Amino acid sequence: MAPEPPLTAAEKARIGLLTARMCKRSLAGENVHLGDLQRKVDRILDDAAKRAKKNTR
């Protein structure tokens, strides 16, 4: 597993907000779809990884 890229404060806040929304949705039941929020978190992490890779060159 690759190490997580360094995140900015704004990215940490967005991931925290999305995680809270996922928790709130999961309280509604087991059959609630969380894929859209998970994709947003993955996109934030991918963008941070691209930025870190670009800065190390």
Secondary structure as GFF3:
##gff-version 3
##sequence-region A 1 57
A	DSSP	alpha_helix	9	26	.	.	.	ID=ss1
A	DSSP	alpha_helix	35	56	.	.	.	ID=ss2
###
